[in-house]
């Protein structure tokens, strides 16, 4: 029995144990697979078997990415898989290293492009990235989706592409609505269509897209300045008002509308001006009330001090009598 094993033998043992103690036992043991594949790669390299070393390293990065799940981990996996000639690797089932390289790249890009996005995102730098990513998903249609099989996830690349295109249009719509609500509505319509084609809404942005499209399509005429505005809730708002029947009959039939039930339409410029004046008036009343409270506080403190002095004097007289 040999006490000291040769590096090549150590490499074979580590390679075997990567499967027996890691891959074959399921996701909870994949960290063990990472450790054994890494050791196998090191030993293969020490005996000059660069091909086997690269394969072991690529498998280590794959199971690390599956365990870690970050964009950086998947990018490392993609690069490692790309360094070996296209071959069938045992990942619990047979999978092409070229497919894994490509899919790992897609996952890395996906995690990066979709991070920190919500229905109000305006980061236009994401738009081209999301559309490029959608094309990457289109390109992997029909291939063995090994990276998702390993994660026990079902994915339709085409539907995912539609969803990403919807996100791109939504972000672009958010970025232009302040200057061009008409263009924003067209982009929101594109986004809504793509979300419907995607069939799923993992980020919960579809309903908000429909609401924005409805509101930003509306026109109103400002009651105060008479200007026509597009984009309810953004370029114009409605303010509560007392509206007589006479006023409603005489002025309530304008197109676009200038009143809604017990509200009048106000463009954002007029509304903000009204709010600013109201804030100034409210601040003046607040300062006045605060000054009165402080004056009252001072008077009360003076009375308290006077009462305390009388109590002390009374106690002194009582003690002198005793």
MOZIFEN-V654560 format. One record per residue. N is the residue number from 1. RES is the residue in one letter. PHI is phi in whole degrees, -180 to 180 (* if undefined). Layout:
n->{N & N}
res->{RES & RES}
phi->{PHI & PHI}
//
This chain:
n->{1 & 2 & 3 & 4 & 5 & 6 & 7 & 8 & 9 & 10 & 11 & 12 & 13 & 14 & 15 & 16 & 17 & 18 & 19 & 20 & 21 & 22 & 23 & 24 & 25 & 26 & 27 & 28 & 29 & 30 & 31 & 32 & 33 & 34 & 35 & 36 & 37 & 38 & 39 & 40 & 41 & 42 & 43 & 44 & 45 & 46 & 47 & 48 & 49 & 50 & 51 & 52 & 53 & 54 & 55 & 56 & 57 & 58 & 59 & 60 & 61 & 62 & 63 & 64 & 65 & 66 & 67 & 68 & 69 & 70 & 71 & 72 & 73 & 74 & 75 & 76 & 77 & 78 & 79 & 80 & 81 & 82 & 83 & 84 & 85 & 86 & 87 & 88 & 89 & 90 & 91 & 92 & 93 & 94 & 95 & 96 & 97 & 98 & 99 & 100 & 101 & 102 & 103 & 104 & 105 & 106 & 107 & 108 & 109 & 110 & 111 & 112 & 113 & 114 & 115 & 116 & 117 & 118 & 119 & 120 & 121 & 122 & 123 & 124 & 125 & 126 & 127 & 128 & 129 & 130 & 131 & 132 & 133 & 134 & 135 & 136 & 137 & 138 & 139 & 140 & 141 & 142 & 143 & 144 & 145 & 146 & 147 & 148 & 149 & 150 & 151 & 152 & 153 & 154 & 155 & 156 & 157 & 158 & 159 & 160 & 161 & 162 & 163 & 164 & 165 & 166 & 167 & 168 & 169 & 170 & 171 & 172 & 173 & 174 & 175 & 176 & 177 & 178 & 179 & 180 & 181 & 182 & 183 & 184 & 185 & 186 & 187 & 188 & 189 & 190 & 191 & 192 & 193 & 194 & 195 & 196 & 197 & 198 & 199 & 200 & 201 & 202 & 203 & 204 & 205 & 206 & 207 & 208 & 209 & 210 & 211 & 212 & 213 & 214 & 215 & 216 & 217 & 218 & 219 & 220 & 221 & 222 & 223 & 224 & 225 & 226 & 227 & 228 & 229 & 230 & 231 & 232 & 233 & 234 & 235 & 236 & 237 & 238 & 239 & 240 & 241 & 242 & 243 & 244 & 245 & 246 & 247 & 248 & 249 & 250 & 251 & 252 & 253 & 254 & 255 & 256 & 257 & 258 & 259 & 260 & 261 & 262 & 263 & 264 & 265 & 266 & 267 & 268 & 269 & 270 & 271 & 272 & 273 & 274 & 275 & 276 & 277 & 278 & 279 & 280 & 281 & 282 & 283 & 284 & 285 & 286 & 287 & 288 & 289 & 290 & 291 & 292 & 293 & 294 & 295 & 296 & 297 & 298 & 299 & 300 & 301 & 302 & 303 & 304 & 305 & 306 & 307 & 308 & 309 & 310 & 311 & 312 & 313 & 314 & 315 & 316 & 317 & 318 & 319 & 320 & 321 & 322}
res->{X & X & X & X & X & X & X & X & X & X & X & X & X & X & X & X & X & X & X & X & X & X & X & X & X & X & X & X & X & X & X & X & X & X & X & X & X & X & X & X & X & X & X & X & X & X & X & X & X & X & X & X & X & X & X & X & X & X & X & X & X & X & X & X & X & X & X & X & X & X & X & X & X & X & X & X & X & X & X & X & X & X & X & X & X & X & X & X & X & X & X & X & X & X & X & X & X & X & X & X & X & X & X & X & X & X & X & X & X & X & X & X & X & X & X & X & X & X & X & X & X & X & X & X & X & X & X & X & X & X & X & X & X & X & X & X & X & X & X & X & X & X & X & X & X & X & X & X & X & X & X & X & X & X & X & X & X & X & X & X & X & X & X & X & X & X & X & X & X & X & X & X & X & X & X & X & X & X & X & X & X & X & X & X & X & X & X & X & X & X & X & X & X & X & X & X & X & X & X & X & X & X & X & X & X & X & X & X & X & X & X & X & X & X & X & X & X & X & X & X & X & X & X & X & X & X & X & X & X & X & X & X & X & X & X & X & X & X & X & X & X & X & X & X & X & X & X & X & X & X & X & X & X & X & X & X & X & X & X & X & X & X & X & X & X & X & X & X & X & X & X & X & X & X & X & X & X & X & X & X & X & X & X & X & X & X & X & X & X & X & X & X & X & X & X & X & X & X & X & X & X & X & X & X & X & X & X & X & X & X & X & X & X & X & X & X & X & X & X & X & X & X}
phi->{* & -78 & -80 & -119 & -89 & -71 & -55 & -64 & -69 & -62 & -63 & -65 & -64 & -63 & -60 & -66 & -71 & -60 & -85 & -69 & -105 & -132 & -54 & -72 & -98 & 97 & -54 & -67 & -107 & -63 & -58 & -67 & -62 & -59 & -64 & -71 & -64 & -63 & -66 & -61 & -60 & -64 & -70 & -62 & -65 & -68 & -105 & 83 & -91 & -67 & -64 & -67 & -62 & -66 & -64 & -64 & -65 & -62 & -67 & -62 & -68 & -64 & -74 & -69 & -63 & -63 & -82 & -83 & 75 & -92 & -61 & -65 & -65 & -69 & -65 & -63 & -64 & -59 & -66 & -67 & -65 & -72 & -82 & -112 & -60 & -58 & -152 & -87 & -108 & -87 & -115 & 108 & -154 & -80 & -142 & -76 & -65 & -67 & -62 & -64 & -61 & -67 & -70 & -64 & -64 & -61 & -63 & -64 & -62 & -62 & -62 & -74 & -69 & -100 & -70 & 59 & -108 & -137 & -66 & -110 & -60 & -127 & -75 & -67 & -66 & -80 & -60 & -66 & -64 & -68 & -71 & -64 & -65 & -59 & -65 & -63 & -67 & -59 & -69 & -96 & -60 & 86 & -89 & -72 & -85 & -62 & -61 & -83 & -60 & -63 & -88 & 57 & -117 & -99 & -144 & -108 & -55 & -67 & -65 & -64 & -62 & -61 & -64 & -65 & -64 & -63 & -62 & -62 & -66 & -63 & -63 & -64 & -61 & -62 & -77 & -108 & -62 & -65 & -102 & -145 & -62 & -63 & -65 & -61 & -64 & -62 & -70 & -64 & -64 & -61 & -61 & -62 & -64 & -65 & -63 & -66 & -67 & -67 & 81 & -138 & -135 & -62 & -100 & 63 & -110 & -65 & -62 & -64 & -65 & -64 & -63 & -63 & -59 & -66 & -71 & -74 & -82 & -78 & -117 & -145 & -110 & -63 & -64 & -90 & -109 & 81 & -78 & -87 & -133 & -111 & 111 & -67 & 87 & -127 & -94 & -149 & -133 & -114 & -117 & -62 & -154 & -89 & -119 & -76 & -63 & -61 & -63 & -65 & -69 & -83 & -121 & -89 & -108 & -71 & -127 & -70 & -66 & -119 & -150 & -137 & 53 & -102 & -135 & -115 & -79 & -136 & -63 & -62 & -65 & -66 & -62 & -68 & -64 & -62 & -62 & -64 & -64 & -61 & -63 & -65 & -64 & -62 & -66 & -63 & -64 & -63 & -63 & -65 & -64 & -64 & -64 & -67 & -65 & -66 & -64 & -63 & -62 & -63 & -63 & -65 & -63 & -64 & -65 & -62 & -62 & -63 & -65 & -63 & -66 & -63 & -63 & -64 & -65 & -63 & -62 & -64 & -67 & -63 & -66 & -69 & -66 & -65}
//
